[in-house]
Amino acid sequence: MTKIEHLLKFIRFLLFVPLITTLSKQSHADYLQGCDDPEYLEYIDQRFTYLDSRNRRLLNDTLQDYQLSLSNHSNPYKVLNVLSRHIKYSAQFEPIEIAEFKIERAFDVANKMSIEQQIAGDVYDGFSSENHSVDIARAWIAYRKGDLKKAFNALHNSINDIDSAFLSAFGPDFDLVRQLYNDGYVEPVVAYIKKTELFWIGKRPNTLRSAWLNMIKAGCKIQFDSIDTIKAKQLGLTVIDVQKALGFD
């Protein structure tokens, strides 16, 4: 074979590679129309309905936990912990004045804690989980009032100076993030995702951040749940470099 024939063969190979890559992506995509596939849109709508129903159930469950802690005369730290978990659902669904009252109640409980209990709380968690829930609740209330700037600020304040074993292991709250993204507020959502890298570390959170950023880039609807790593692949989206996506390369 002459040099020219070798060159022509190599050129044909280069032209064929993109086609192979495209076909490979399509063959691995369960939703052939990508983010706009009717089956995916139907699936994501069903997930939104389920997540809303779940959170409404958690509103009642966490309220019962709070009431039980009061009836059992639990120590103030436990009362504060269960109340802070409840108020982020209260701020999402209940009348705003009720949610604001419950936030004030959380501060009343914190102020009544003894010095020893406050020290124990700081040693255990730095109150990061409780502060995170309070700021998420504030963000929900501001968003429902139409104060976007205050809502975005409270959202980002909720993950400032995190020193919580629970949040570091399982990640922060994404319910409001899902709502904001679904309503078209992409920029604060991307900033929030990137900021979680400061305390939510490991293979799982890295994979989730990668999937979410890639889905956002593709314009997909997102449920912001661990299953999104599977859905990103089913949509035919490639895995992106996490460090590059987060702007650290």
C-alpha positions, -999 to +999 in steps of 0.1 A: +000+000+000+014+034-010+018+063+013-011+081-003-033+051+002-023+049+039-031+086+042-065+082+026-073+053+049-063+073+079-085+103+068-115+080+064-109+066+099-108+101+113-141+109+096-156+077+108-147+082+145-173+110+153-200+088+137-190+058+159-190+081+190-225+095+181-239+060+175-224+048+207-240+076+227-274+069+211-271+032+217-266+039+254-294+064+257-327+051+270-344+084+262-336+088+225-348+124+223-327+134+253-340+159+278-371+166+256-381+129+254-418+126+263-411+095+285-385+114+305-407+145+309-435+122+321-411+105+345-398+137+359-434+151+364-442+120+384-411+124+405-420+161+412-455+150+423-440+123+446-414+146+461-441+172+469-462+145+485-432+132+505-424+166+518-460+173+529-459+140+547-426+150+564-443+183+574-467+162+595-442+137+607-417+162+619-444+182+636-454+150+655-417+145+664-415+180+678-447+177+698-435+143+712-402+159+723-422+185+742-445+160+758-415+139+768-398+169+783-368+162+761-336+183+767-336+216+748-310+205+723-332+176+711-362+199+710-342+224+689-330+196+666-365+182+658-380+217+655-353+229+630-361+198+608-398+207+609-395+244+601-380+239+566-412+220+557-434+245+575-418+274+555-425+255+523-462+247+529-477+264+559-490+300+561-460+323+562-469+338+596-470+303+611-436+294+597-421+327+609-435+320+644-419+286+644-385+301+635-388+325+664-397+295+686-365+278+675-345+308+687-364+309+720-354+273+726-318+280+717-317+310+740-330+289+769-304+262+766-279+261+794-243+270+788-233+233+792-258+222+766-247+249+742-211+238+746-222+202+740-240+212+709-210+232+696-187+202+702-211+178+685-222+197+654-215+234+658-253+237+654-246+236+616-275+213+608-299+235+628-286+267+613-288+252+578-325+243+583-333+278+597-316+295+567-334+271+543-367+281+560-359+318+557-350+313+520-384+295+514-403+323+531-385+350+512-391+332+479-428+328+487-429+366+494-412+373+460-380+387+475-356+368+452-324+386+465-332+377+501-341+342+491-309+336+472-288+351+500-304+329+526-300+299+504-262+305+502-259+314+538-273+280+547-241+264+536-216+289+550-191+275+575-206+240+576-192+219+604-217+191+605-210+154+602-245+148+589-244+174+562-209+164+552-220+128+548-255+132+532-254+167+517-274+198+522-311+204+514-320+205+477-358+210+479-356+247+473-329+243+447-352+220+428-380+246+430-357+274+419-343+255+390-377+244+379-388+280+380-359+291+357-334+305+383-303+286+370-275+309+382-281+307+420-286+269+416-253+264+398-235+286+425-251+265+453-240+232+436-204+244+433-203+258+468-212+224+483-178+211+472-163+229+502-178+205+527-197+177+509-167+156+497-163+122+482-170+101+451-208+102+455-212+140+458-186+145+431-207+122+408-239+140+417-224+174+411-211+162+377-244+148+367-263+179+378-240+204+360-241+183+329-279+181+330-281+218+335-258+224+306-281+202+284-312+220+297-327+190+314-353+190+341-338+177+373-351+162+405-319+168+425-318+133+439-292+105+439-310+088+410-300+117+387-266+100+382-285+071+365-308+094+346-280+114+332-266+083+316-300+072+304-303+106+287-271+099+268-251+126+286-214+120+289-196+122+322-178+155+325-146+163+344-157+174+379-128+197+386-132+214+353-170+218+358-165+233+393-139+257+380-109+243+399-087+232+370 
